């Protein structure tokens, strides 16, 4: 099994590797865990903007997302707000659009 769904509606993606020209590359994968400081869920997911979705690294778990406004950060990269619901929990996050497909997310109140 590649994705581990935890007891507290958490998720950890595993075995995120690809081979290219005889070399193996590995990604940390997507995860949603519980932040010990806040008690809320947060983590990393991946944007599938062309489909209007976010999901795991492999792309076999995808959920509809709202892609909000874009802005240029003080570092010069382009970021975009994203919100979505997964397993009846609402999340909001920042899509680091100019450098990758990574979206840093945080659970928000209903």
C-alpha positions as CSV (number, residue, x, y, z in Angstrom):
1,X,0.0,0.0,0.0
2,X,1.4,3.4,-1.0
3,X,-0.8,5.8,1.0
4,X,-1.2,5.3,4.7
5,X,-4.5,6.9,6.0
6,X,-4.2,7.4,9.8
7,X,-6.7,7.1,12.6
8,X,-7.1,10.9,13.0
9,X,-7.8,11.7,9.3
10,X,-4.1,12.0,8.5
11,X,-2.3,10.8,5.4
12,X,1.3,9.9,4.6
13,X,2.3,9.1,1.0
14,X,5.1,6.6,0.5
15,X,7.2,5.2,-2.3
16,X,7.4,8.4,-4.3
17,X,10.2,7.4,-6.8
18,X,10.7,7.6,-10.5
19,X,13.5,6.3,-12.7
20,X,15.0,8.3,-15.5
21,X,18.0,7.4,-17.6
22,X,19.0,4.7,-15.1
23,X,18.8,7.1,-12.1
24,X,16.3,7.0,-9.3
25,X,14.7,10.1,-8.0
26,X,12.7,10.3,-4.8
27,X,10.1,12.9,-3.5
28,X,9.0,13.2,0.0
29,X,5.4,12.8,-1.2
30,X,2.2,14.4,0.1
31,X,1.2,14.3,3.8
32,X,-1.4,15.7,6.1
33,X,-0.6,15.4,9.8
34,X,-1.6,17.0,13.1
35,X,0.5,20.0,14.2
36,X,1.5,19.5,17.8
37,X,1.5,23.2,18.5
38,X,-2.0,24.0,17.1
39,X,-3.7,20.7,17.2
40,X,-4.9,21.2,13.7
41,X,-4.0,19.3,10.5
42,X,-1.4,20.7,8.1
43,X,0.9,19.4,5.4
44,X,2.0,19.3,1.8
45,X,-0.1,18.4,-1.2
46,X,0.4,18.9,-4.9
47,X,-1.5,21.2,-7.3
48,X,-3.1,19.9,-10.5
49,X,-4.1,23.4,-11.6
50,X,-5.2,22.3,-15.1
51,X,-7.7,20.0,-13.5
52,X,-8.7,22.5,-10.8
53,X,-7.6,19.9,-8.1
54,X,-5.0,19.2,-5.5
55,X,-3.8,15.7,-4.5
56,X,-1.0,13.4,-3.7
57,X,2.3,13.1,-5.6
58,X,1.2,10.1,-7.6
59,X,-2.0,11.8,-8.7
60,X,-4.3,8.9,-7.8
61,X,-5.9,10.9,-5.0
62,X,-7.3,14.2,-6.2
63,X,-9.9,16.6,-4.8
64,X,-11.5,19.7,-6.3
65,X,-9.9,23.0,-5.2
66,X,-10.5,26.7,-5.6
67,X,-7.5,28.5,-6.9
68,X,-7.6,32.1,-5.7
69,X,-5.6,35.2,-6.3
70,X,-1.9,35.2,-7.3
71,X,0.8,37.5,-6.0
72,X,4.5,38.0,-6.2
73,X,6.3,37.5,-2.9
74,X,9.2,39.6,-1.6
75,X,11.5,36.9,-3.0
76,X,10.1,37.4,-6.5
77,X,8.3,34.0,-6.8
78,X,4.7,33.7,-7.8
79,X,2.3,32.3,-5.2
80,X,-1.4,31.5,-5.2
81,X,-4.0,30.9,-2.5
82,X,-5.9,27.6,-2.6
83,X,-8.7,26.1,-0.6
84,X,-10.3,22.7,-0.6
85,X,-12.2,20.1,1.5
86,X,-10.8,16.6,2.2
87,X,-12.6,14.1,4.3
88,X,-15.1,16.8,5.5
89,X,-12.2,19.0,6.7
90,X,-11.6,22.4,5.2
91,X,-8.0,23.5,4.2
92,X,-6.4,26.7,3.0
93,X,-3.0,26.9,1.6
94,X,-0.3,28.6,-0.5
95,X,0.7,27.2,-3.9
96,X,4.3,27.9,-4.6
97,X,3.5,28.2,-8.3
98,X,6.7,29.5,-9.9
99,X,9.0,26.9,-8.5
100,X,7.0,23.6,-8.2
101,X,3.6,22.0,-7.7
102,X,3.8,22.1,-3.9
103,X,1.0,23.5,-1.9
104,X,1.5,24.1,1.9
105,X,-1.9,23.6,3.6
106,X,-3.5,24.2,7.0
107,X,-6.9,23.1,8.3
108,X,-9.3,26.0,8.9
109,X,-12.4,26.3,11.0
110,X,-15.8,25.4,9.5
